[in-house]
Amino acid sequence: MNHEELMLRAINSAKSFKYTAKPNPVVGAIIINKDNEIISEGYHQFYGQNHAEINAIESAQKQLGKKFKSFSELTLICTLEPCSHQGKTGSCAEAIVKKDIRKVIIGAIDPNPKVAGKGIKILEDNGVKVKNGLFEDLVEKQNSFFFYKHKNRKPYITVKIAASSDGKSHYDSNQRIFVTSESSRKDVQKVRAKYDAILTGGNTLRNDNPRMTARVDFPLNQPKKILLTNKTYNKESNFFKNGSVDIFDSNNLFKIIDFYADSDICSILVEAGPKLANAFLQTGYVDELIIYTSSNKLGKKGVDWFYEDNAIENYGFKLESSYKIDNDIKEIFKKNE
């Protein structure tokens, strides 16, 4: 296998961990000898645990004296620039230098401006030959939320709503109902699984008692939960039973978005009632709008999702895709560029 094929292997294998590594990016690393034979592979499998490079190095260590005599004979291929900082785990760049690996091939530079290029600098300052930019576009696409967050200094924000065919959210009595089908609700679980955090408001918490978890049949790091309310709430409700919760009593959405710009959170899914959903849309910071529309009507007793005609267009969104789920329609709108 040549270097291009090996990088593609690392990229494709890394995607297996996209739900367990988040909010960190998925990263793959392969260590090869001079004949491009694979000595070891490593992947960032779980948030807070070893990075891909460390796993590959530890695996290669077991082959020392069997498949190779010295790490200086080897080349490390990794999809993302080795980290330079001491976070939950040690610096990968320094671990590479310590092992005396002399050549590193990188897919993409870390987009975080606080660390971008610093891992490469550590390597080059210590005599490691570095090649960068191999399938950079694929690495960025694979970690789209991560790259977006650091390039735009804010998390990727999606508002998700479920509407009746006449554009209603719920009955004005606040009676809890399921507007859309069971199949649509199952699809929502898969959507939730992609995001680093799920945000809701106090009214939704009090009226619906939601769990706001991703109930899927594969391993994942459950999204963090974010609650916005300045009123009392039941701390024994379903919302608090699984996963960590951040609570804000402020209505200043810009400050909340700024707060997460400096955190690990790269993506937020907003699941809230019409008031909070529209408040987010009005900030201009929402990147995506997902609407599940039922074939059923709620009529005059229903509460409108939007307060004006052509609201979606006025918020600056255009339809990107649409398809049926049973008798429901799922539409994905993206921000006009």
PEMOCOR-V787697 format. One record per residue. N is the residue number from 1. RES is the residue in one letter. PSI is psi as a letter, one per 30 degrees, with the letter a starting at -180 (none if undefined). BURIAL is # if it has 16 or more other ideal C-beta (glycine too) atoms within 10 Angstrom, else .. D_LAST is the distance of its C-alpha to the last C-alpha in whole Angstrom. Layout:
# PEMOCOR-V787697
n = [N	N]
res = [RES	RES]
psi = [PSI	PSI]
burial = [BURIAL	BURIAL]
d_last = [D_LAST	D_LAST]
This chain:
# PEMOCOR-V787697
n = [1	2	3	4	5	6	7	8	9	10	11	12	13	14	15	16	17	18	19	20	21	22	23	24	25	26	27	28	29	30	31	32	33	34	35	36	37	38	39	40	41	42	43	44	45	46	47	48	49	50	51	52	53	54	55	56	57	58	59	60	61	62	63	64	65	66	67	68	69	70	71	72	73	74	75	76	77	78	79	80	81	82	83	84	85	86	87	88	89	90	91	92	93	94	95	96	97	98	99	100	101	102	103	104	105	106	107	108	109	110	111	112	113	114	115	116	117	118	119	120	121	122	123	124	125	126	127	128	129	130	131	132	133	134	135	136	137	138	139	140	141	142	143	144	145	146	147	148	149	150	151	152	153	154	155	156	157	158	159	160	161	162	163	164	165	166	167	168	169	170	171	172	173	174	175	176	177	178	179	180	181	182	183	184	185	186	187	188	189	190	191	192	193	194	195	196	197	198	199	200	201	202	203	204	205	206	207	208	209	210	211	212	213	214	215	216	217	218	219	220	221	222	223	224	225	226	227	228	229	230	231	232	233	234	235	236	237	238	239	240	241	242	243	244	245	246	247	248	249	250	251	252	253	254	255	256	257	258	259	260	261	262	263	264	265	266	267	268	269	270	271	272	273	274	275	276	277	278	279	280	281	282	283	284	285	286	287	288	289	290	291	292	293	294	295	296	297	298	299	300	301	302	303	304	305	306	307	308	309	310	311	312	313	314	315	316	317	318	319	320	321	322	323	324	325	326	327	328	329	330	331	332	333	334	335	336	337]
res = [M	N	H	E	E	L	M	L	R	A	I	N	S	A	K	S	F	K	Y	T	A	K	P	N	P	V	V	G	A	I	I	I	N	K	D	N	E	I	I	S	E	G	Y	H	Q	F	Y	G	Q	N	H	A	E	I	N	A	I	E	S	A	Q	K	Q	L	G	K	K	F	K	S	F	S	E	L	T	L	I	C	T	L	E	P	C	S	H	Q	G	K	T	G	S	C	A	E	A	I	V	K	K	D	I	R	K	V	I	I	G	A	I	D	P	N	P	K	V	A	G	K	G	I	K	I	L	E	D	N	G	V	K	V	K	N	G	L	F	E	D	L	V	E	K	Q	N	S	F	F	F	Y	K	H	K	N	R	K	P	Y	I	T	V	K	I	A	A	S	S	D	G	K	S	H	Y	D	S	N	Q	R	I	F	V	T	S	E	S	S	R	K	D	V	Q	K	V	R	A	K	Y	D	A	I	L	T	G	G	N	T	L	R	N	D	N	P	R	M	T	A	R	V	D	F	P	L	N	Q	P	K	K	I	L	L	T	N	K	T	Y	N	K	E	S	N	F	F	K	N	G	S	V	D	I	F	D	S	N	N	L	F	K	I	I	D	F	Y	A	D	S	D	I	C	S	I	L	V	E	A	G	P	K	L	A	N	A	F	L	Q	T	G	Y	V	D	E	L	I	I	Y	T	S	S	N	K	L	G	K	K	G	V	D	W	F	Y	E	D	N	A	I	E	N	Y	G	F	K	L	E	S	S	Y	K	I	D	N	D	I	K	E	I	F	K	K	N	E]
psi = [k	l	e	e	e	e	e	e	e	e	e	e	e	f	f	f	g	f	f	f	f	k	g	l	l	k	k	k	k	k	k	l	a	f	g	g	k	k	e	l	l	k	k	j	e	k	k	f	a	k	l	e	e	e	e	e	e	e	e	e	e	f	f	k	f	e	f	l	f	k	f	f	f	l	k	k	k	k	e	k	k	k	l	f	l	j	b	f	l	l	k	e	e	e	e	e	e	e	f	h	k	f	k	k	k	k	e	k	k	k	f	j	f	f	f	k	f	e	e	e	e	e	e	e	f	g	g	k	k	k	k	l	g	j	h	e	e	e	e	e	e	e	h	e	e	e	e	e	e	f	f	f	h	l	l	k	k	k	k	k	l	k	l	l	f	g	g	l	e	l	k	f	f	g	k	k	l	j	e	l	l	e	e	e	e	e	e	e	e	e	e	e	f	f	l	f	l	k	k	l	l	e	e	e	e	e	e	f	h	l	e	h	l	j	i	l	g	l	k	l	j	k	k	l	k	k	k	j	k	g	l	l	l	j	f	g	l	e	e	g	f	k	l	l	k	k	k	k	g	k	g	j	e	e	e	e	e	e	e	f	f	g	a	f	k	f	k	k	j	j	j	l	l	e	e	e	e	e	e	e	e	f	f	g	f	k	f	k	k	k	k	j	k	l	f	l	l	f	a	f	f	l	k	k	e	l	f	l	l	g	e	e	e	f	f	g	l	k	k	e	l	k	l	k	j	b	g	l	k	k	k	k	k	l	k	k	none]
burial = [.	.	.	.	.	#	#	#	#	#	#	.	#	#	.	.	#	#	#	#	#	#	#	#	#	#	#	#	#	#	#	#	.	.	.	.	.	#	#	#	#	#	#	#	#	.	.	.	.	#	#	#	#	#	#	#	#	.	.	#	.	.	.	.	.	.	.	#	.	.	#	.	#	#	#	#	#	#	#	#	#	#	#	#	#	.	.	.	#	.	#	#	#	#	#	#	#	.	#	.	#	#	#	#	#	#	#	#	#	#	#	#	.	.	#	.	.	#	#	#	.	#	#	.	.	.	.	#	.	.	.	.	.	#	#	.	.	#	#	#	.	#	#	.	#	#	#	#	#	#	.	.	.	#	#	#	#	#	#	#	#	#	#	#	.	.	#	#	#	#	.	.	.	.	.	.	.	.	#	#	#	.	.	#	#	.	#	#	.	.	#	#	#	#	#	#	#	#	#	#	#	#	#	#	#	.	.	#	.	#	#	#	#	#	.	.	.	.	.	#	#	#	#	#	#	#	#	#	#	.	.	.	.	.	.	.	.	.	#	#	.	.	#	.	.	#	.	#	.	.	.	.	#	.	.	#	#	.	.	#	.	.	.	#	#	#	#	#	#	#	#	#	#	#	.	#	#	#	.	#	#	.	.	.	#	#	#	#	#	#	#	#	#	#	.	#	.	#	.	.	.	#	#	.	#	#	.	.	.	.	.	#	.	.	#	.	#	.	.	.	.	.	.	.	#	.	.	#	#	#	#	#	#	.	.	.	.]
d_last = [40	38	36	33	34	35	32	30	33	32	28	29	32	30	28	31	31	27	28	31	30	27	26	27	25	27	29	32	35	37	40	42	45	46	46	43	45	43	45	43	39	38	35	33	34	34	33	35	37	38	35	35	37	39	40	40	43	45	45	46	49	50	51	52	55	55	52	52	54	51	48	48	48	44	41	38	35	32	28	27	29	32	32	34	34	37	35	36	38	39	37	37	37	40	41	41	43	45	46	46	43	43	40	36	34	30	27	24	25	24	21	23	23	27	28	26	29	32	33	33	35	37	38	38	40	43	43	41	39	35	33	29	26	28	25	22	19	21	22	19	18	21	20	17	17	20	17	14	17	18	15	14	17	17	17	15	15	16	18	20	22	25	26	29	28	29	26	28	28	32	35	36	39	37	39	37	36	34	32	30	33	34	32	29	30	31	27	26	28	27	23	25	26	23	22	24	25	25	25	27	29	33	33	32	34	37	37	36	37	34	34	31	32	30	33	33	36	34	35	32	32	31	28	29	29	28	30	29	32	35	37	40	39	41	41	43	40	39	35	37	39	37	35	34	33	31	32	31	33	30	28	25	22	21	24	24	21	22	25	23	21	25	26	26	24	20	19	20	21	21	24	26	27	25	26	24	21	20	21	18	16	17	16	12	13	13	10	12	15	18	20	23	25	29	31	33	33	34	35	36	37	33	31	28	24	22	24	23	22	18	17	15	13	14	12	9	9	10	13	12	16	19	23	26	28	32	32	28	25	22	18	15	12	9	6	4	0]
